[in-house]
Amino acid sequence: MFFRKKPKPDPPQWIIVGLGNPGLKYQYNRHNAGYLCIDVLSNKLGIAVAQVKFRSLTDLCEIAGQRCVLMKPTTYMNNSGQAVAECARFYQIPPERILVISDDIALDTGVLRLRRRGSDGGQKGLRSIAQHLGTQEFPRVKLGVGKKPHPEMDTAHWVLTDLHKDDQKILRETCEQACEAIALIVQDEMEQAMARYSR
């Protein structure tokens, strides 16, 4: 059984962070793909991710035998690193066990890409996390949300636009795949997860 609501009483081994902005007006934004993935994952677990802690909505769970903290930072995207670093310090979790789920406008909607590390690619939540952790050495799950329709379009405007309903459905299906990939990643099976799910 990969997903279990109640973890063992030991300290968590992983932090799984979904990036987004708090508030209903941002709910279906491209920038909130990370939040959506945490919602899909928490639904599998039967938990709410509603405990206010570390400037985030959080909950504890067990995935593939690994104790995990699920997080949705409420600092707004550009300050996500504040929340993640605070949680990491509290539980003494190293960067290589902090899995960050984010939107990626370089990828078509529905494309899933996994990385062990890397640059922020202009994603300001990833940039903030790297700055606060002092390293880029943390794994990522990138969810494609579609490229800008025109190169000259302002990126900040594009990521704050809502996905169309058809694209919301596609993204949710991609999040289902991402959950399966996450179950492998927390077992230190990144290569297998990349081979099976990354595009």
PyMOL commands that place a pseudoatom at each C-alpha (Angstrom):
pseudoatom trace, name=CA, resn=MET, resi=1, chain=A, elem=C, hetatm=0, pos=[0.000, 0.000, 0.000]
pseudoatom trace, name=CA, resn=PHE, resi=2, chain=A, elem=C, hetatm=0, pos=[1.732, 3.180, -1.211]
pseudoatom trace, name=CA, resn=PHE, resi=3, chain=A, elem=C, hetatm=0, pos=[-0.381, 5.785, 0.567]
pseudoatom trace, name=CA, resn=ARG, resi=4, chain=A, elem=C, hetatm=0, pos=[-1.344, 5.781, 4.221]
pseudoatom trace, name=CA, resn=LYS, resi=5, chain=A, elem=C, hetatm=0, pos=[-3.032, 8.551, 6.154]
pseudoatom trace, name=CA, resn=LYS, resi=6, chain=A, elem=C, hetatm=0, pos=[-1.439, 8.052, 9.543]
pseudoatom trace, name=CA, resn=PRO, resi=7, chain=A, elem=C, hetatm=0, pos=[2.364, 7.854, 9.614]
pseudoatom trace, name=CA, resn=LYS, resi=8, chain=A, elem=C, hetatm=0, pos=[4.432, 6.002, 12.146]
pseudoatom trace, name=CA, resn=PRO, resi=9, chain=A, elem=C, hetatm=0, pos=[5.174, 8.153, 15.220]
pseudoatom trace, name=CA, resn=ASP, resi=10, chain=A, elem=C, hetatm=0, pos=[8.775, 8.810, 14.133]
pseudoatom trace, name=CA, resn=PRO, resi=11, chain=A, elem=C, hetatm=0, pos=[9.993, 12.130, 12.639]
pseudoatom trace, name=CA, resn=PRO, resi=12, chain=A, elem=C, hetatm=0, pos=[9.274, 12.663, 8.921]
pseudoatom trace, name=CA, resn=GLN, resi=13, chain=A, elem=C, hetatm=0, pos=[11.900, 11.712, 6.366]
pseudoatom trace, name=CA, resn=TRP, resi=14, chain=A, elem=C, hetatm=0, pos=[10.662, 13.796, 3.428]
pseudoatom trace, name=CA, resn=ILE, resi=15, chain=A, elem=C, hetatm=0, pos=[9.044, 17.154, 2.759]
pseudoatom trace, name=CA, resn=ILE, resi=16, chain=A, elem=C, hetatm=0, pos=[6.752, 17.237, -0.272]
pseudoatom trace, name=CA, resn=VAL, resi=17, chain=A, elem=C, hetatm=0, pos=[5.944, 20.823, -1.264]
pseudoatom trace, name=CA, resn=GLY, resi=18, chain=A, elem=C, hetatm=0, pos=[3.337, 21.944, -3.773]
pseudoatom trace, name=CA, resn=LEU, resi=19, chain=A, elem=C, hetatm=0, pos=[3.849, 25.528, -4.925]
pseudoatom trace, name=CA, resn=GLY, resi=20, chain=A, elem=C, hetatm=0, pos=[1.040, 28.009, -5.501]
pseudoatom trace, name=CA, resn=ASN, resi=21, chain=A, elem=C, hetatm=0, pos=[-0.709, 31.086, -4.184]
pseudoatom trace, name=CA, resn=PRO, resi=22, chain=A, elem=C, hetatm=0, pos=[-3.330, 30.971, -1.406]
pseudoatom trace, name=CA, resn=GLY, resi=23, chain=A, elem=C, hetatm=0, pos=[-6.888, 32.163, -2.005]
pseudoatom trace, name=CA, resn=LEU, resi=24, chain=A, elem=C, hetatm=0, pos=[-9.819, 31.133, -4.178]
pseudoatom trace, name=CA, resn=LYS, resi=25, chain=A, elem=C, hetatm=0, pos=[-9.031, 33.670, -6.899]
pseudoatom trace, name=CA, resn=TYR, resi=26, chain=A, elem=C, hetatm=0, pos=[-5.790, 31.779, -7.665]
pseudoatom trace, name=CA, resn=GLN, resi=27, chain=A, elem=C, hetatm=0, pos=[-7.263, 28.284, -7.432]
pseudoatom trace, name=CA, resn=TYR, resi=28, chain=A, elem=C, hetatm=0, pos=[-7.259, 27.462, -11.150]
pseudoatom trace, name=CA, resn=ASN, resi=29, chain=A, elem=C, hetatm=0, pos=[-4.233, 29.565, -12.139]
pseudoatom trace, name=CA, resn=ARG, resi=30, chain=A, elem=C, hetatm=0, pos=[-1.398, 27.923, -14.029]
pseudoatom trace, name=CA, resn=HIS, resi=31, chain=A, elem=C, hetatm=0, pos=[0.861, 28.931, -11.147]
pseudoatom trace, name=CA, resn=ASN, resi=32, chain=A, elem=C, hetatm=0, pos=[-1.160, 26.745, -8.743]
pseudoatom trace, name=CA, resn=ALA, resi=33, chain=A, elem=C, hetatm=0, pos=[-0.358, 23.411, -10.379]
pseudoatom trace, name=CA, resn=GLY, resi=34, chain=A, elem=C, hetatm=0, pos=[1.731, 22.420, -7.350]
pseudoatom trace, name=CA, resn=TYR, resi=35, chain=A, elem=C, hetatm=0, pos=[-1.191, 23.070, -5.010]
pseudoatom trace, name=CA, resn=LEU, resi=36, chain=A, elem=C, hetatm=0, pos=[-3.422, 20.947, -7.232]
pseudoatom trace, name=CA, resn=CYS, resi=37, chain=A, elem=C, hetatm=0, pos=[-0.970, 18.047, -7.099]
pseudoatom trace, name=CA, resn=ILE, resi=38, chain=A, elem=C, hetatm=0, pos=[-0.918, 18.163, -3.297]
pseudoatom trace, name=CA, resn=ASP, resi=39, chain=A, elem=C, hetatm=0, pos=[-4.733, 18.191, -3.356]
pseudoatom trace, name=CA, resn=VAL, resi=40, chain=A, elem=C, hetatm=0, pos=[-4.792, 15.084, -5.561]
pseudoatom trace, name=CA, resn=LEU, resi=41, chain=A, elem=C, hetatm=0, pos=[-2.221, 13.379, -3.331]
pseudoatom trace, name=CA, resn=SER, resi=42, chain=A, elem=C, hetatm=0, pos=[-4.036, 14.302, -0.120]
pseudoatom trace, name=CA, resn=ASN, resi=43, chain=A, elem=C, hetatm=0, pos=[-7.305, 13.011, -1.596]
pseudoatom trace, name=CA, resn=LYS, resi=44, chain=A, elem=C, hetatm=0, pos=[-5.644, 9.619, -2.118]
pseudoatom trace, name=CA, resn=LEU, resi=45, chain=A, elem=C, hetatm=0, pos=[-4.545, 9.708, 1.501]
pseudoatom trace, name=CA, resn=GLY, resi=46, chain=A, elem=C, hetatm=0, pos=[-7.872, 10.921, 2.872]
pseudoatom trace, name=CA, resn=ILE, resi=47, chain=A, elem=C, hetatm=0, pos=[-6.323, 13.927, 4.609]
pseudoatom trace, name=CA, resn=ALA, resi=48, chain=A, elem=C, hetatm=0, pos=[-7.042, 17.649, 4.393]
pseudoatom trace, name=CA, resn=VAL, resi=49, chain=A, elem=C, hetatm=0, pos=[-3.575, 19.330, 4.474]
pseudoatom trace, name=CA, resn=ALA, resi=50, chain=A, elem=C, hetatm=0, pos=[-5.119, 22.043, 6.625]
pseudoatom trace, name=CA, resn=GLN, resi=51, chain=A, elem=C, hetatm=0, pos=[-2.891, 22.330, 9.700]
pseudoatom trace, name=CA, resn=VAL, resi=52, chain=A, elem=C, hetatm=0, pos=[-1.354, 25.804, 9.828]
pseudoatom trace, name=CA, resn=LYS, resi=53, chain=A, elem=C, hetatm=0, pos=[2.365, 25.404, 10.459]
pseudoatom trace, name=CA, resn=PHE, resi=54, chain=A, elem=C, hetatm=0, pos=[5.618, 26.713, 8.952]
pseudoatom trace, name=CA, resn=ARG, resi=55, chain=A, elem=C, hetatm=0, pos=[3.695, 29.501, 7.141]
pseudoatom trace, name=CA, resn=SER, resi=56, chain=A, elem=C, hetatm=0, pos=[1.926, 26.727, 5.249]
pseudoatom trace, name=CA, resn=LEU, resi=57, chain=A, elem=C, hetatm=0, pos=[-0.990, 24.344, 5.231]
pseudoatom trace, name=CA, resn=THR, resi=58, chain=A, elem=C, hetatm=0, pos=[0.478, 20.984, 6.236]
pseudoatom trace, name=CA, resn=ASP, resi=59, chain=A, elem=C, hetatm=0, pos=[-0.224, 17.421, 7.249]
pseudoatom trace, name=CA, resn=LEU, resi=60, chain=A, elem=C, hetatm=0, pos=[1.747, 14.269, 7.983]
pseudoatom trace, name=CA, resn=CYS, resi=61, chain=A, elem=C, hetatm=0, pos=[1.302, 11.049, 6.042]
pseudoatom trace, name=CA, resn=GLU, resi=62, chain=A, elem=C, hetatm=0, pos=[3.048, 7.893, 4.961]
pseudoatom trace, name=CA, resn=ILE, resi=63, chain=A, elem=C, hetatm=0, pos=[3.890, 7.211, 1.319]
pseudoatom trace, name=CA, resn=ALA, resi=64, chain=A, elem=C, hetatm=0, pos=[5.507, 3.918, 0.307]
pseudoatom trace, name=CA, resn=GLY, resi=65, chain=A, elem=C, hetatm=0, pos=[6.623, 3.370, 3.885]
pseudoatom trace, name=CA, resn=GLN, resi=66, chain=A, elem=C, hetatm=0, pos=[8.233, 6.820, 4.133]
pseudoatom trace, name=CA, resn=ARG, resi=67, chain=A, elem=C, hetatm=0, pos=[7.018, 9.418, 6.611]
pseudoatom trace, name=CA, resn=CYS, resi=68, chain=A, elem=C, hetatm=0, pos=[6.311, 12.684, 4.811]
pseudoatom trace, name=CA, resn=VAL, resi=69, chain=A, elem=C, hetatm=0, pos=[5.212, 16.240, 5.464]
pseudoatom trace, name=CA, resn=LEU, resi=70, chain=A, elem=C, hetatm=0, pos=[2.859, 17.596, 2.806]
pseudoatom trace, name=CA, resn=MET, resi=71, chain=A, elem=C, hetatm=0, pos=[3.063, 21.383, 2.435]
pseudoatom trace, name=CA, resn=LYS, resi=72, chain=A, elem=C, hetatm=0, pos=[1.237, 24.148, 0.604]
pseudoatom trace, name=CA, resn=PRO, resi=73, chain=A, elem=C, hetatm=0, pos=[3.132, 27.352, 1.482]
pseudoatom trace, name=CA, resn=THR, resi=74, chain=A, elem=C, hetatm=0, pos=[0.850, 30.324, 2.132]
pseudoatom trace, name=CA, resn=THR, resi=75, chain=A, elem=C, hetatm=0, pos=[3.642, 32.898, 1.739]
pseudoatom trace, name=CA, resn=TYR, resi=76, chain=A, elem=C, hetatm=0, pos=[2.711, 33.479, -1.925]
pseudoatom trace, name=CA, resn=MET, resi=77, chain=A, elem=C, hetatm=0, pos=[4.853, 31.972, -4.642]
pseudoatom trace, name=CA, resn=ASN, resi=78, chain=A, elem=C, hetatm=0, pos=[7.819, 34.345, -4.579]
pseudoatom trace, name=CA, resn=ASN, resi=79, chain=A, elem=C, hetatm=0, pos=[8.488, 33.724, -0.866]
pseudoatom trace, name=CA, resn=SER, resi=80, chain=A, elem=C, hetatm=0, pos=[7.980, 29.947, -0.817]
pseudoatom trace, name=CA, resn=GLY, resi=81, chain=A, elem=C, hetatm=0, pos=[11.531, 29.405, 0.395]
pseudoatom trace, name=CA, resn=GLN, resi=82, chain=A, elem=C, hetatm=0, pos=[10.746, 30.975, 3.772]
pseudoatom trace, name=CA, resn=ALA, resi=83, chain=A, elem=C, hetatm=0, pos=[8.207, 28.252, 4.549]
pseudoatom trace, name=CA, resn=VAL, resi=84, chain=A, elem=C, hetatm=0, pos=[10.251, 25.379, 3.145]
pseudoatom trace, name=CA, resn=ALA, resi=85, chain=A, elem=C, hetatm=0, pos=[13.452, 26.356, 4.957]
pseudoatom trace, name=CA, resn=GLU, resi=86, chain=A, elem=C, hetatm=0, pos=[11.567, 26.743, 8.246]
pseudoatom trace, name=CA, resn=CYS, resi=87, chain=A, elem=C, hetatm=0, pos=[10.105, 23.235, 7.950]
pseudoatom trace, name=CA, resn=ALA, resi=88, chain=A, elem=C, hetatm=0, pos=[13.444, 21.760, 6.872]
pseudoatom trace, name=CA, resn=ARG, resi=89, chain=A, elem=C, hetatm=0, pos=[15.232, 23.270, 9.865]
pseudoatom trace, name=CA, resn=PHE, resi=90, chain=A, elem=C, hetatm=0, pos=[12.567, 22.062, 12.300]
pseudoatom trace, name=CA, resn=TYR, resi=91, chain=A, elem=C, hetatm=0, pos=[12.677, 18.447, 11.112]
pseudoatom trace, name=CA, resn=GLN, resi=92, chain=A, elem=C, hetatm=0, pos=[16.369, 18.532, 10.085]
pseudoatom trace, name=CA, resn=ILE, resi=93, chain=A, elem=C, hetatm=0, pos=[15.582, 17.294, 6.590]
pseudoatom trace, name=CA, resn=PRO, resi=94, chain=A, elem=C, hetatm=0, pos=[18.341, 17.744, 3.973]
pseudoatom trace, name=CA, resn=PRO, resi=95, chain=A, elem=C, hetatm=0, pos=[17.656, 19.366, 0.566]
pseudoatom trace, name=CA, resn=GLU, resi=96, chain=A, elem=C, hetatm=0, pos=[17.890, 16.062, -1.305]
pseudoatom trace, name=CA, resn=ARG, resi=97, chain=A, elem=C, hetatm=0, pos=[14.773, 14.931, 0.599]
pseudoatom trace, name=CA, resn=ILE, resi=98, chain=A, elem=C, hetatm=0, pos=[12.741, 18.053, -0.143]
pseudoatom trace, name=CA, resn=LEU, resi=99, chain=A, elem=C, hetatm=0, pos=[10.592, 17.303, -3.197]
pseudoatom trace, name=CA, resn=VAL, resi=100, chain=A, elem=C, hetatm=0, pos=[9.141, 20.419, -4.822]
pseudoatom trace, name=CA, resn=ILE, resi=101, chain=A, elem=C, hetatm=0, pos=[6.158, 20.310, -7.194]
pseudoatom trace, name=CA, resn=SER, resi=102, chain=A, elem=C, hetatm=0, pos=[5.788, 23.335, -9.471]
pseudoatom trace, name=CA, resn=ASP, resi=103, chain=A, elem=C, hetatm=0, pos=[4.236, 24.591, -12.676]
pseudoatom trace, name=CA, resn=ASP, resi=104, chain=A, elem=C, hetatm=0, pos=[6.400, 24.878, -15.795]
pseudoatom trace, name=CA, resn=ILE, resi=105, chain=A, elem=C, hetatm=0, pos=[5.399, 27.138, -18.672]
pseudoatom trace, name=CA, resn=ALA, resi=106, chain=A, elem=C, hetatm=0, pos=[8.134, 25.722, -20.899]
pseudoatom trace, name=CA, resn=LEU, resi=107, chain=A, elem=C, hetatm=0, pos=[6.152, 22.468, -21.088]
pseudoatom trace, name=CA, resn=ASP, resi=108, chain=A, elem=C, hetatm=0, pos=[2.847, 21.756, -22.805]
pseudoatom trace, name=CA, resn=THR, resi=109, chain=A, elem=C, hetatm=0, pos=[-0.138, 21.164, -20.542]
pseudoatom trace, name=CA, resn=GLY, resi=110, chain=A, elem=C, hetatm=0, pos=[-0.064, 17.609, -19.249]
pseudoatom trace, name=CA, resn=VAL, resi=111, chain=A, elem=C, hetatm=0, pos=[3.663, 17.025, -19.658]
pseudoatom trace, name=CA, resn=LEU, resi=112, chain=A, elem=C, hetatm=0, pos=[5.350, 15.696, -16.517]
pseudoatom trace, name=CA, resn=ARG, resi=113, chain=A, elem=C, hetatm=0, pos=[9.075, 16.166, -15.963]
pseudoatom trace, name=CA, resn=LEU, resi=114, chain=A, elem=C, hetatm=0, pos=[11.160, 14.934, -13.033]
pseudoatom trace, name=CA, resn=ARG, resi=115, chain=A, elem=C, hetatm=0, pos=[14.583, 16.273, -12.060]
pseudoatom trace, name=CA, resn=ARG, resi=116, chain=A, elem=C, hetatm=0, pos=[17.063, 15.500, -9.287]
pseudoatom trace, name=CA, resn=ARG, resi=117, chain=A, elem=C, hetatm=0, pos=[18.249, 19.108, -9.278]
pseudoatom trace, name=CA, resn=GLY, resi=118, chain=A, elem=C, hetatm=0, pos=[18.616, 22.071, -11.615]
pseudoatom trace, name=CA, resn=SER, resi=119, chain=A, elem=C, hetatm=0, pos=[18.167, 25.767, -12.154]
pseudoatom trace, name=CA, resn=ASP, resi=120, chain=A, elem=C, hetatm=0, pos=[14.916, 27.531, -11.361]
pseudoatom trace, name=CA, resn=GLY, resi=121, chain=A, elem=C, hetatm=0, pos=[14.184, 28.141, -15.049]
pseudoatom trace, name=CA, resn=GLY, resi=122, chain=A, elem=C, hetatm=0, pos=[12.617, 31.476, -14.138]
pseudoatom trace, name=CA, resn=GLN, resi=123, chain=A, elem=C, hetatm=0, pos=[10.127, 29.884, -11.715]
pseudoatom trace, name=CA, resn=LYS, resi=124, chain=A, elem=C, hetatm=0, pos=[10.262, 32.260, -8.761]
pseudoatom trace, name=CA, resn=GLY, resi=125, chain=A, elem=C, hetatm=0, pos=[9.054, 29.778, -6.168]
pseudoatom trace, name=CA, resn=LEU, resi=126, chain=A, elem=C, hetatm=0, pos=[11.933, 27.439, -7.056]
pseudoatom trace, name=CA, resn=ARG, resi=127, chain=A, elem=C, hetatm=0, pos=[14.287, 30.422, -6.988]
pseudoatom trace, name=CA, resn=SER, resi=128, chain=A, elem=C, hetatm=0, pos=[13.134, 31.395, -3.500]
pseudoatom trace, name=CA, resn=ILE, resi=129, chain=A, elem=C, hetatm=0, pos=[13.573, 27.840, -2.215]
pseudoatom trace, name=CA, resn=ALA, resi=130, chain=A, elem=C, hetatm=0, pos=[17.079, 27.608, -3.663]
pseudoatom trace, name=CA, resn=GLN, resi=131, chain=A, elem=C, hetatm=0, pos=[18.001, 30.940, -2.070]
pseudoatom trace, name=CA, resn=HIS, resi=132, chain=A, elem=C, hetatm=0, pos=[16.713, 29.959, 1.369]
pseudoatom trace, name=CA, resn=LEU, resi=133, chain=A, elem=C, hetatm=0, pos=[18.194, 26.462, 1.293]
pseudoatom trace, name=CA, resn=GLY, resi=134, chain=A, elem=C, hetatm=0, pos=[21.458, 27.742, -0.176]
pseudoatom trace, name=CA, resn=THR, resi=135, chain=A, elem=C, hetatm=0, pos=[21.467, 25.068, -2.879]
pseudoatom trace, name=CA, resn=GLN, resi=136, chain=A, elem=C, hetatm=0, pos=[19.789, 23.904, -6.089]
pseudoatom trace, name=CA, resn=GLU, resi=137, chain=A, elem=C, hetatm=0, pos=[20.306, 20.277, -5.013]
pseudoatom trace, name=CA, resn=PHE, resi=138, chain=A, elem=C, hetatm=0, pos=[16.700, 19.338, -4.353]
pseudoatom trace, name=CA, resn=PRO, resi=139, chain=A, elem=C, hetatm=0, pos=[14.424, 17.124, -6.510]
pseudoatom trace, name=CA, resn=ARG, resi=140, chain=A, elem=C, hetatm=0, pos=[11.528, 18.546, -8.500]
pseudoatom trace, name=CA, resn=VAL, resi=141, chain=A, elem=C, hetatm=0, pos=[8.298, 17.454, -10.121]
pseudoatom trace, name=CA, resn=LYS, resi=142, chain=A, elem=C, hetatm=0, pos=[7.473, 19.855, -12.950]
pseudoatom trace, name=CA, resn=LEU, resi=143, chain=A, elem=C, hetatm=0, pos=[3.934, 20.035, -14.297]
pseudoatom trace, name=CA, resn=GLY, resi=144, chain=A, elem=C, hetatm=0, pos=[3.477, 21.497, -17.756]
pseudoatom trace, name=CA, resn=VAL, resi=145, chain=A, elem=C, hetatm=0, pos=[0.836, 24.228, -17.851]
pseudoatom trace, name=CA, resn=GLY, resi=146, chain=A, elem=C, hetatm=0, pos=[1.281, 25.466, -21.416]
pseudoatom trace, name=CA, resn=LYS, resi=147, chain=A, elem=C, hetatm=0, pos=[3.541, 27.911, -23.175]
pseudoatom trace, name=CA, resn=LYS, resi=148, chain=A, elem=C, hetatm=0, pos=[2.723, 31.588, -23.600]
pseudoatom trace, name=CA, resn=PRO, resi=149, chain=A, elem=C, hetatm=0, pos=[0.553, 32.133, -26.682]
pseudoatom trace, name=CA, resn=HIS, resi=150, chain=A, elem=C, hetatm=0, pos=[2.801, 35.036, -27.707]
pseudoatom trace, name=CA, resn=PRO, resi=151, chain=A, elem=C, hetatm=0, pos=[6.507, 35.388, -26.806]
pseudoatom trace, name=CA, resn=GLU, resi=152, chain=A, elem=C, hetatm=0, pos=[6.043, 39.058, -25.916]
pseudoatom trace, name=CA, resn=MET, resi=153, chain=A, elem=C, hetatm=0, pos=[3.284, 38.278, -23.397]
pseudoatom trace, name=CA, resn=ASP, resi=154, chain=A, elem=C, hetatm=0, pos=[4.205, 39.110, -19.799]
pseudoatom trace, name=CA, resn=THR, resi=155, chain=A, elem=C, hetatm=0, pos=[5.168, 35.885, -17.999]
pseudoatom trace, name=CA, resn=ALA, resi=156, chain=A, elem=C, hetatm=0, pos=[3.715, 37.047, -14.661]
pseudoatom trace, name=CA, resn=HIS, resi=157, chain=A, elem=C, hetatm=0, pos=[0.374, 37.662, -16.359]
pseudoatom trace, name=CA, resn=TRP, resi=158, chain=A, elem=C, hetatm=0, pos=[0.394, 34.275, -18.113]
pseudoatom trace, name=CA, resn=VAL, resi=159, chain=A, elem=C, hetatm=0, pos=[1.050, 32.181, -14.993]
pseudoatom trace, name=CA, resn=LEU, resi=160, chain=A, elem=C, hetatm=0, pos=[-1.792, 33.962, -13.173]
pseudoatom trace, name=CA, resn=THR, resi=161, chain=A, elem=C, hetatm=0, pos=[-4.343, 33.151, -15.878]
pseudoatom trace, name=CA, resn=ASP, resi=162, chain=A, elem=C, hetatm=0, pos=[-6.782, 30.300, -15.304]
pseudoatom trace, name=CA, resn=LEU, resi=163, chain=A, elem=C, hetatm=0, pos=[-6.458, 27.005, -17.106]
pseudoatom trace, name=CA, resn=HIS, resi=164, chain=A, elem=C, hetatm=0, pos=[-9.403, 26.174, -19.362]
pseudoatom trace, name=CA, resn=LYS, resi=165, chain=A, elem=C, hetatm=0, pos=[-11.646, 23.408, -18.039]
pseudoatom trace, name=CA, resn=ASP, resi=166, chain=A, elem=C, hetatm=0, pos=[-10.296, 20.866, -20.535]
pseudoatom trace, name=CA, resn=ASP, resi=167, chain=A, elem=C, hetatm=0, pos=[-6.746, 21.718, -19.477]
pseudoatom trace, name=CA, resn=GLN, resi=168, chain=A, elem=C, hetatm=0, pos=[-7.715, 21.476, -15.808]
pseudoatom trace, name=CA, resn=LYS, resi=169, chain=A, elem=C, hetatm=0, pos=[-8.833, 17.914, -16.475]
pseudoatom trace, name=CA, resn=ILE, resi=170, chain=A, elem=C, hetatm=0, pos=[-5.604, 17.104, -18.303]
pseudoatom trace, name=CA, resn=LEU, resi=171, chain=A, elem=C, hetatm=0, pos=[-3.529, 18.584, -15.489]
pseudoatom trace, name=CA, resn=ARG, resi=172, chain=A, elem=C, hetatm=0, pos=[-5.424, 16.625, -12.864]
pseudoatom trace, name=CA, resn=GLU, resi=173, chain=A, elem=C, hetatm=0, pos=[-4.702, 13.410, -14.792]
pseudoatom trace, name=CA, resn=THR, resi=174, chain=A, elem=C, hetatm=0, pos=[-1.030, 14.402, -14.899]
pseudoatom trace, name=CA, resn=CYS, resi=175, chain=A, elem=C, hetatm=0, pos=[-1.117, 14.932, -11.134]
pseudoatom trace, name=CA, resn=GLU, resi=176, chain=A, elem=C, hetatm=0, pos=[-2.365, 11.360, -10.753]
pseudoatom trace, name=CA, resn=GLN, resi=177, chain=A, elem=C, hetatm=0, pos=[0.753, 10.186, -12.591]
pseudoatom trace, name=CA, resn=ALA, resi=178, chain=A, elem=C, hetatm=0, pos=[2.872, 12.534, -10.498]
pseudoatom trace, name=CA, resn=CYS, resi=179, chain=A, elem=C, hetatm=0, pos=[1.568, 10.866, -7.323]
pseudoatom trace, name=CA, resn=GLU, resi=180, chain=A, elem=C, hetatm=0, pos=[2.755, 7.504, -8.614]
pseudoatom trace, name=CA, resn=ALA, resi=181, chain=A, elem=C, hetatm=0, pos=[6.135, 9.042, -9.425]
pseudoatom trace, name=CA, resn=ILE, resi=182, chain=A, elem=C, hetatm=0, pos=[6.337, 10.588, -5.941]
pseudoatom trace, name=CA, resn=ALA, resi=183, chain=A, elem=C, hetatm=0, pos=[5.810, 7.146, -4.385]
pseudoatom trace, name=CA, resn=LEU, resi=184, chain=A, elem=C, hetatm=0, pos=[8.906, 5.962, -6.242]
pseudoatom trace, name=CA, resn=ILE, resi=185, chain=A, elem=C, hetatm=0, pos=[10.977, 9.065, -5.534]
pseudoatom trace, name=CA, resn=VAL, resi=186, chain=A, elem=C, hetatm=0, pos=[10.540, 8.826, -1.756]
pseudoatom trace, name=CA, resn=GLN, resi=187, chain=A, elem=C, hetatm=0, pos=[11.854, 5.251, -2.012]
pseudoatom trace, name=CA, resn=ASP, resi=188, chain=A, elem=C, hetatm=0, pos=[15.010, 6.675, -3.636]
pseudoatom trace, name=CA, resn=GLU, resi=189, chain=A, elem=C, hetatm=0, pos=[13.914, 5.318, -7.009]
pseudoatom trace, name=CA, resn=MET, resi=190, chain=A, elem=C, hetatm=0, pos=[14.285, 8.555, -8.974]
pseudoatom trace, name=CA, resn=GLU, resi=191, chain=A, elem=C, hetatm=0, pos=[15.804, 6.821, -12.008]
pseudoatom trace, name=CA, resn=GLN, resi=192, chain=A, elem=C, hetatm=0, pos=[12.870, 4.427, -12.239]
pseudoatom trace, name=CA, resn=ALA, resi=193, chain=A, elem=C, hetatm=0, pos=[10.407, 7.299, -11.762]
pseudoatom trace, name=CA, resn=MET, resi=194, chain=A, elem=C, hetatm=0, pos=[12.105, 9.332, -14.511]
pseudoatom trace, name=CA, resn=ALA, resi=195, chain=A, elem=C, hetatm=0, pos=[12.145, 6.383, -16.913]
pseudoatom trace, name=CA, resn=ARG, resi=196, chain=A, elem=C, hetatm=0, pos=[8.479, 5.641, -16.322]
pseudoatom trace, name=CA, resn=TYR, resi=197, chain=A, elem=C, hetatm=0, pos=[6.892, 9.103, -16.013]
pseudoatom trace, name=CA, resn=SER, resi=198, chain=A, elem=C, hetatm=0, pos=[9.223, 11.911, -17.104]
pseudoatom trace, name=CA, resn=ARG, resi=199, chain=A, elem=C, hetatm=0, pos=[8.726, 13.302, -20.599]
for i in range(1, 199): cmd.bond("trace and resi %d" % i, "trace and resi %d" % (i + 1))
show_as sticks, trace
zoom trace
